[in-house]
């Protein structure tokens, strides 16, 4: 946590009011997001209990698994939820723009869940569904494996910084507002909303007390409250199980009772989710968010085409080469996202300046006529500009820079950094954004007295070259007793080792 970020949290704690950390919202917010609130039984990993899903506050569907330990009921739930989610995804697989092979869908779906636990629940559900067989002794509906593969795709993309196709609302809120509680407590949607927008008539202290009371604010998932399970859920499930021997009327009554019980647990979170979405809509979207969304559309198009071509389910685990490639993509995406945020948002830029990762100052001297001979033996302008800054500068000579204070395309590189009393003199060489002539275009070279800021340029860099799968280093190859995970998905990957459960 940087100094400014820590100060914002301290201010929030002292004033009992959330503090803005950014000027803009750096995540796209769809005009028609699909909200999913998944619930699982406490202590029952991978056993879905319910989900409330919908694209509007007053248009929701509640799906409940009366007996989460029953395999058939679990996959009936997965099929019902899968049909809703796939209809939503397919609604975006209509219009493509561009020409030829470079065309892509003009929009992409967005699924919002309450917190990171919701993404974990969807990841578990995707893993449960994507290898299932649609024929044979334990067949599932056709939509189940398709749903599982799309869920896994969306969960994988959510790991990439800056993407907006699957997002926890708590992350979007805490990215913009600082509270007086810990990062872990910020994962509690009710506690986070108590800081940002307490209910009418309640102080922040009262709202926080209510958020910690599961009877007033049931957990936003994915696990239910153990107290709720012991006092209400377990007896209701037992009554449902017992009703099978009594008759259809008793069974329907027990099922309706269980459904109403779960609805009482999930509806407060549903209302809170749409309140949070409304709050986020009030924050202006950052300029570079649209560019990142274009990458989401390309990714969505690519996977859609892969599925249309009959692509395999995702692997159970990454290979050594696949893991290295994934890590490289995630690192690059994070660097690009952090640079975009600082470029767009003066609050974020100030945060990075306080950590010495960017600087701002006043131009002391400018040499706009400086020329150099490039590696291609051509003369080109390379002006020198010297700034005086009060910021701590922890960037070394040779660091490539971009500037939100200059016209688009402006690039520079640090030539030298010299302390001067309580300030620092930084000399940069302007390398881009000056036009194609030997004389820089007007306004493209900073002038004395001008105030401007610089931050590191993540820049373009070639994709790292990784070895082929058959040349995996021996340190990362499977041992003689381990399965070869570099091979294609085996034909029996969807085989199930268990029978029907009671």
Order of alpha helices (4+ residues) and beta strands (2+ residues): alpha-beta-beta-beta-beta-alpha-beta-beta-beta-alpha-alpha-beta-alpha-beta-alpha-alpha-alpha-alpha-alpha-alpha-alpha-beta-beta-beta-beta-beta-beta-beta-beta
